[in-house]
């Protein structure tokens, strides 16, 4: 699980600076030679757009205007994209469900394709993109995304995006944005660099930072790496986990069919169901009744792979937002701890909705420090460790531009500290399950094997055959982004022998 404090490894978040006098909007110019691949990657991956200056009067919020607002806010504050979208859609409720879906597609699509869009935009702009104001750059990306990746008429993509800027009080930038987008509208596909060097081409074509393309190619081979890059740009399915304390998957699928919900079982998780074409999940049958919980299939596998004996007392460290804690509480008594006290209410709210509150207790504890003695011993402990989140880039596309390769060493130290502290709470004969939502072996298998070398009282142990079969590498659970449709996860099952 990613941890908010990891966001600040490279210093404080961006904030909008003081607003100065209005400066004239930059002018568009004719196409010129594209920038070098390295400079384009650096500018798009590490740029820090500037806040908008003077504004005119604002008009009624439209879907495109809201998408621009969301993207500008994410750029200015380093907030999570899904959090900003949810809060803005709650604040600006559109009469049509499709409008909210349009906003979501613009925001996620523009973010997933950001490097590709920026590479094309830069060729028609006589200013470096990082120097543009947040809203202006967001408008360019939103417009370009519609032109190349959506079934929106080209004239509407340009005109309605320009109109959205007017609604936001940025009339002075409309001429510039209109000129750039009109030039892009003459193209049938987004411009891309030459096929060679291959890594640099893939970085722009699939909109991933160059360091990550090279790392995945080295770790998984060129074919699998490219499949992972492509998968990250596909919208994820809505996957839920059946609350087996109240129903079964077969029974719930039958009920979904009776009420007209298109749903099918997952292939790897015995508890998972995939929805097709649902809107707000809170409005779907069974949510209010606590019959299911949203959770990606790969995340579900962690709890199943752990195969913790029934009635065991379980510690869930780094538990927020609580998906795995509630999964465990379907069969076990769980103590869920997290560094952030303000996140614990989300876990208890979900446990209450699912009817699991009597089995799940929460407490604010920093697992990177020795655990309080009052917690006692546990038959099993799950560490869903803070990590790079490189396995969840399709769900959190903004992370791909924030993570830097050097961040991994800081995460390694944090993961080791949490492992060291939590292992002390596992009783002899008990289980320690270590998991990360990362593709990187340095956070997964390498971390576990280093732990085992310094703790001879622990041994790696596969789950019993009765638990089912799992995608694995050398006995450890591992899933990767790709055609299978799951997030990237790693988990190890460790037994304390004495």
C-alpha positions in Angstrom: 0.0 0.0 0.0 1.3 3.5 -0.7 1.7 5.8 2.2 1.0 9.6 2.1 4.3 10.3 3.7 6.1 8.7 0.8 4.6 11.5 -1.4 7.0 14.0 0.3 10.2 12.0 0.0 11.4 14.6 -2.6 10.4 17.7 -0.6 7.2 19.7 0.0 4.2 19.5 -2.4 3.7 22.2 -5.0 1.5 25.0 -4.0 0.1 27.8 -6.0 2.2 30.9 -5.4 0.9 34.5 -5.1 -1.0 35.8 -8.0 0.8 38.5 -9.9 -0.3 40.8 -12.7 -1.7 39.1 -15.8 0.8 38.3 -18.5 -0.2 37.9 -22.1 -1.0 34.4 -23.3 1.7 32.9 -25.4 1.2 32.8 -29.1 1.0 29.6 -31.2 3.5 29.1 -34.0 3.9 26.8 -37.0 5.2 23.3 -36.4 8.9 23.0 -35.9 11.4 20.3 -35.2 10.3 18.2 -32.2 12.3 18.5 -29.0 14.8 15.8 -28.1 13.2 12.7 -26.6 15.1 13.2 -23.4 14.1 16.8 -23.0 10.5 15.9 -23.8 10.4 13.2 -21.2 12.1 15.4 -18.6 9.7 18.3 -19.2 6.6 16.2 -19.1 7.6 13.9 -16.3 9.1 16.5 -13.9 7.4 19.7 -14.9 5.9 22.0 -12.4 3.2 24.1 -14.1 2.7 27.6 -12.8 -0.5 28.9 -11.2 -2.9 31.1 -13.2 -2.7 34.8 -12.8 -5.5 37.3 -13.4 -8.9 36.0 -14.2 -12.2 37.3 -15.6 -15.6 36.5 -14.2 -16.4 32.8 -13.9 -19.4 31.2 -15.6 -21.4 28.1 -15.1 -19.3 25.0 -14.6 -19.3 22.5 -17.5 -17.8 19.0 -17.6 -14.8 20.2 -19.5 -14.3 23.2 -17.2 -14.5 20.8 -14.2 -12.0 18.5 -15.8 -9.6 21.4 -16.3 -10.1 22.5 -12.7 -9.4 19.0 -11.4 -6.2 18.5 -13.4 -5.0 22.0 -12.4 -5.6 21.3 -8.7 -3.8 17.9 -8.9 -0.8 19.6 -10.6 -0.7 22.4 -8.0 -1.0 20.3 -4.9 0.2 16.8 -5.7 -3.1 15.5 -4.5 -4.4 12.1 -5.6 -6.4 12.3 -8.8 -9.3 10.1 -7.6 -9.7 12.1 -4.4 -9.9 15.4 -6.2 -12.3 14.0 -8.8 -14.6 12.6 -6.1 -14.7 15.9 -4.1 -15.3 18.0 -7.2 -18.1 15.8 -8.5 -19.7 15.9 -5.1 -19.4 19.7 -5.1 -20.6 20.2 -8.7 -23.4 17.7 -9.3 -24.4 17.4 -13.0 -28.0 16.5 -13.9 -26.8 13.8 -16.3 -24.8 10.7 -15.1 -22.9 10.8 -18.4 -21.5 14.2 -17.6 -19.8 12.9 -14.5 -18.5 9.9 -16.6 -17.2 12.4 -19.2 -15.3 14.4 -16.5 -13.8 11.1 -15.2 -12.7 10.0 -18.6 -11.1 13.4 -19.5 -9.2 13.5 -16.2 -7.9 9.9 -16.1 -7.3 9.7 -19.9 -5.4 13.0 -20.0 -3.3 11.9 -17.1 -2.6 8.4 -18.5 -1.6 9.9 -21.8 0.2 13.0 -20.5 3.7 12.3 -22.0 2.2 11.5 -25.4 0.0 14.6 -25.4 2.8 16.8 -24.2 5.2 15.5 -26.9 2.7 16.6 -29.6 1.6 19.8 -27.9 5.2 21.0 -27.5 5.7 21.0 -31.3 3.0 23.7 -31.7 3.8 25.9 -28.7 6.6 28.5 -28.7 6.8 28.3 -24.9 8.0 25.3 -22.9 4.9 23.5 -21.5 6.2 23.7 -17.8 6.0 27.5 -18.0 2.3 27.5 -18.7 -0.3 28.2 -16.1 -1.9 25.1 -14.6 -5.4 25.7 -16.1 -4.0 26.5 -19.6 -1.8 23.4 -19.7 -4.7 21.3 -18.4 -7.0 22.7 -21.2 -4.4 21.8 -23.8 -4.2 18.3 -22.6 -7.9 17.9 -22.3 -8.4 19.2 -25.8 -5.7 17.0 -27.3 -7.0 13.9 -25.5 -10.4 14.4 -27.0 -8.8 14.9 -30.5 -6.8 11.7 -30.4 -8.5 9.3 -28.0 -12.2 10.1 -27.8 -15.1 10.0 -30.3 -15.6 13.7 -30.1 -16.0 15.7 -33.3 -12.8 17.7 -33.8 -14.6 21.1 -34.0 -16.4 20.3 -30.7 -13.2 19.2 -29.0 -11.6 22.5 -29.8 -14.5 24.9 -29.4 -15.9 23.4 -26.2 -12.5 23.3 -24.6 -11.9 26.9 -25.4 -15.3 27.8 -24.1 -14.4 25.9 -20.8 -11.5 28.3 -20.4 -13.9 31.2 -20.7 -16.1 29.7 -18.0 -13.1 29.6 -15.8 -12.3 33.3 -16.3 -9.3 32.8 -18.6 -10.5 34.5 -21.7 -7.0 36.0 -22.4 -5.6 32.4 -23.0 -8.4 31.3 -25.3 -6.7 32.5 -28.5 -3.5 30.6 -27.7 -5.3 27.4 -26.8 -7.6 27.6 -29.8 -4.6 28.0 -32.2 -2.6 25.1 -30.7 -5.6 22.7 -30.7 -6.7 23.7 -34.2 -3.2 22.7 -35.5 -3.4 19.4 -33.7 -6.8 18.8 -35.2 -5.3 18.5 -38.6 -3.5 15.4 -37.5 -5.0 11.9 -37.5 -2.8 10.6 -34.6 -0.6 12.0 -31.9 3.0 12.7 -33.1 5.5 10.1 -31.8 9.3 9.9 -31.8 11.1 7.5 -34.1 11.0 3.7 -33.3 14.7 3.9 -32.1 15.9 4.2 -29.5 13.2 1.8 -28.5 13.0 2.7 -24.8 12.6 6.4 -25.6 9.9 5.7 -28.2 8.0 3.5 -25.7 8.2 6.1 -23.0 6.4 8.6 -25.2 4.1 6.2 -26.9 2.9 4.7 -23.6 3.4 7.7 -21.4 5.7 6.3 -18.8 8.9 7.8 -17.4 12.0 6.6 -19.2 13.6 5.2 -16.1 10.6 2.9 -15.5 10.5 1.7 -19.1 14.2 0.8 -18.9 13.7 -0.9 -15.5 10.8 -3.0 -16.5 12.5 -4.0 -19.8 15.5 -5.1 -17.8 13.5 -6.9 -15.1 10.7 -8.6 -17.2 12.0 -8.6 -20.8 10.9 -6.3 -23.7 7.7 -8.1 -24.6 6.2 -8.3 -21.1 7.4 -4.8 -20.3 5.5 -3.4 -23.3 2.4 -5.3 -22.3 2.6 -3.8 -18.8 3.0 -0.3 -20.3 0.0 -0.8 -22.5 -2.1 -2.3 -19.7 -1.5 0.8 -17.5 -3.3 2.9 -20.1 -6.5 0.9 -20.1 -9.3 1.8 -17.7 -9.5 -0.8 -14.9 -12.7 -2.8 -14.4 -14.8 -2.3 -11.3 -14.0 -5.4 -9.2 -15.6 -6.2 -5.9 -15.1 -8.9 -3.3 -18.1 -10.8 -1.9 -18.6 -10.5 1.8 -18.6 -14.2 2.6 -19.8 -13.6 6.1 -23.2 -12.7 4.6 -23.5 -14.5 1.2 -21.7 -16.5 -1.4 -20.4 -15.5 -4.8 -22.8 -17.8 -6.7 -25.8 -16.4 -4.7 -24.8 -12.8 -5.3 -24.2 -13.4 -9.0 -27.7 -14.8 -9.2 -29.2 -11.8 -7.4 -27.3 -9.4 -9.7 -28.7 -11.2 -12.8 -32.2 -10.9 -11.3 -31.9 -7.1 -10.9 -30.3 -6.7 -14.3 -26.7 -6.0 -13.3 -24.1 -7.2 -15.8 -21.6 -9.1 -13.7 -19.2 -12.0 -14.0 -16.9 -13.9 -11.7 -13.1 -13.2 -11.6 -10.8 -15.9 -12.8 -8.1 -15.8 -10.1 -9.9 -14.9 -6.9 -12.7 -17.2 -5.8 -14.4 -14.2 -4.0 -14.3 -11.7 -6.8 -16.9 -10.3 -9.2 -16.4 -7.9 -12.1 -19.0 -5.3 -13.0 -19.6 -4.1 -16.5 -20.9 -0.6 -17.1 -21.9 0.5 -13.6 -22.1 4.1 -12.5 -21.7 5.1 -8.9 -20.9 1.9 -7.0 -22.8 3.2 -3.9 -26.0 3.0 -6.0 -25.5 -0.7 -7.1 -27.5 -3.4 -5.5 -25.9 -5.0 -2.4 -23.7 -2.0 -1.5 -26.1 -0.6 1.2 -26.7 -4.2 2.4 -23.0 -4.8 2.9 -22.9 -7.8 0.5 -19.6 -6.7 -1.2 -16.7 -4.4 -1.1 -14.7 -2.8 -3.9 -11.3 -4.4 -4.1 -9.0 -5.3 -7.1 -8.6 -9.0 -7.8 -4.9 -9.0 -7.1 -5.5 -7.4 -3.7 -8.1 -10.1 -2.9 -5.5 -12.7 -3.7 -3.3 -11.5 -0.8 -5.9 -12.5 1.8 -6.6 -15.8 0.1 -2.9 -16.6 -0.3 -2.3 -15.9 3.4 -4.6 -18.9 4.2 -4.7 -17.8 7.9 -6.4 -20.5 10.0 -10.0 -19.7 11.1 -10.5 -17.8 14.4 -6.9 -16.6 14.5 -6.2 -13.2 16.0 -4.7 -11.1 13.2 -2.7 -7.9 13.1 -3.2 -5.8 9.9 -0.4 -3.2 9.8 -0.6 -0.1 7.5 -4.3 -1.0 7.2 -5.9 2.0 5.5 -8.1 2.2 3.5 -9.2 -1.1 5.0 -10.0 -3.5 2.1 -7.7 -6.3 3.4 -8.6 -5.6 7.0 -12.3 -6.2 6.2 -11.4 -9.2 4.1 -9.6 -10.7 7.0 -12.4 -9.8 9.4 -14.8 -12.0 7.5 -13.1 -14.9 9.3 -10.9 -13.5 12.0 -10.6 -11.1 14.9 -8.5 -8.3 13.4 -6.6 -5.4 15.0 -6.0 -2.8 12.2 -3.3 -0.2 12.8 -2.3 2.7 10.7 0.0 5.7 11.1 -2.8 8.1 10.1 -5.5 8.4 12.8 -7.7 10.4 10.4 -7.9 7.3 8.1 -9.1 4.9 10.7 -12.7 6.0 10.5 -12.9 4.9 6.9 -12.0 1.4 8.0 -14.6 1.4 10.8 -17.2 2.8 8.4 -16.7 0.0 6.0 -16.6 -2.6 8.7 -19.9 -1.3 10.0 -21.5 -1.4 6.5 -20.3 -5.0 6.0 -21.5 -6.1 9.5 -17.9 -6.8 10.7 -17.5 -4.2 13.3 -17.5 -6.7 16.2 -14.5 -8.5 14.7 -12.4 -5.5 13.8 -10.7 -3.0 16.1 -8.6 0.0 15.0 -5.8 1.9 16.6 -3.4 4.7 15.4 0.1 3.1 15.6 3.3 3.9 13.6 4.5 0.5 12.5 7.9 1.9 11.6 8.6 2.1 15.3 8.4 -0.6 18.0 4.8 -1.6 18.5 3.1 -0.9 21.8 3.3 -3.8 24.2 -0.4 -3.5 24.8 -1.2 -4.9 21.4 -0.1 -8.4 22.6 0.8 -11.3 20.4 -0.9 -12.4 17.2 -1.4 -15.8 15.4 -0.8 -13.9 12.2 0.3 -10.5 11.0 -0.3 -8.9 7.6 2.0 -6.1 6.5 0.6 -4.2 3.5 3.7 -2.1 3.4 4.1 1.4 2.1 5.6 1.1 -1.4 6.1 2.8 -4.8 2.7 1.7 -6.0 4.2 0.8 -9.4 1.6 -2.0 -9.7 -1.4 0.4 -9.5 -0.5 2.9 -12.2 -3.7 2.2 -14.2 -5.7 3.2 -11.1 -3.4 6.0 -10.0 -1.8 7.3 -13.2 -0.5 10.4 -11.6 2.0 8.3 -9.6 4.0 7.4 -12.7 5.1 11.1 -13.1 5.8 11.6 -9.4 7.9 8.5 -8.6 11.7 8.7 -9.1 14.0 5.7 -9.2 16.0 7.0 -6.3 12.8 7.0 -4.1 13.0 3.2 -3.9 16.0 3.2 -1.5 14.0 5.4 1.0 11.1 2.9 0.7 13.3 -0.1 1.3 14.4 1.3 4.7 10.9 2.0 5.7 9.7 -1.5 4.7 12.6 -3.1 6.6 11.7 -1.2 9.7 8.0 -2.2 9.5 9.0 -5.9 8.9 11.3 -5.8 11.9 8.7 -4.3 14.3 5.8 -6.5 13.2 7.6 -9.8 13.2 8.1 -9.3 17.0 4.3 -9.5 17.5 3.9 -12.9 15.8 3.7 -15.9 18.2 5.8 -19.0 17.6 4.1 -21.1 14.9 2.3 -18.0 13.6 2.3 -16.5 10.1 3.8 -13.2 8.8 2.3 -12.1 5.4 4.3 -9.3 3.7 2.7 -7.6 0.7 3.3 -4.6 -1.6 1.3 -3.3 -4.6 4.6 -2.9 -6.5 6.1 -4.7 -9.5 9.6 -4.1 -8.3 11.5 -7.1 -6.9 13.5 -4.8 -4.7 10.4 -4.1 -2.7 9.1 -7.6 -2.8 11.2 -10.8 -3.2 14.5 -9.1 -2.4 13.1 -7.5 0.7 11.7 -10.8 2.0 14.9 -12.8 1.3 17.0 -10.2 3.1 14.6 -10.5 6.1 14.9 -14.3 6.1 18.7 -14.1 6.1 18.6 -12.1 9.3 15.7 -14.1 10.9 16.5 -17.8 10.9 13.4 -18.4 13.1 11.2 -17.6 10.0 10.9 -19.7 6.8 9.0 -19.1 3.6 6.0 -21.4 3.2 3.5 -21.8 0.4 -0.2 -21.8 1.2 -1.8 -25.3 1.6 -3.2 -26.9 -1.5 -6.7 -26.4 -0.1 -6.3 -22.6 -0.4 -6.2 -22.9 -4.2 -3.6 -22.0 -6.9 -2.0 -18.6 -7.3 0.2 -16.9 -9.8 3.6 -17.1 -8.4 7.3 -16.7 -8.8 9.6 -19.1 -6.7 6.7 -19.8 -4.4 5.7 -16.2 -3.7 2.5 -14.6 -4.9 3.1 -12.3 -7.9 0.8 -10.6 -10.3 1.8 -8.1 -13.0 -0.2 -5.5 -15.0 -1.0 -6.9 -18.4 -3.6 -8.8 -20.4 -4.8 -10.6 -17.3 -6.3 -7.3 -16.1 -5.0 -7.3 -12.5 -2.9 -4.8 -10.6 0.7 -5.7 -9.8 1.1 -7.3 -6.4 3.7 -9.3 -4.4 3.1 -11.3 -1.3 5.2 -13.7 0.8 3.9 -16.1 3.5 6.4 -16.6 6.3 6.1 -19.1 9.2 7.7 -18.4 12.6 9.1 -21.8 13.6 10.1 -21.0 17.2 
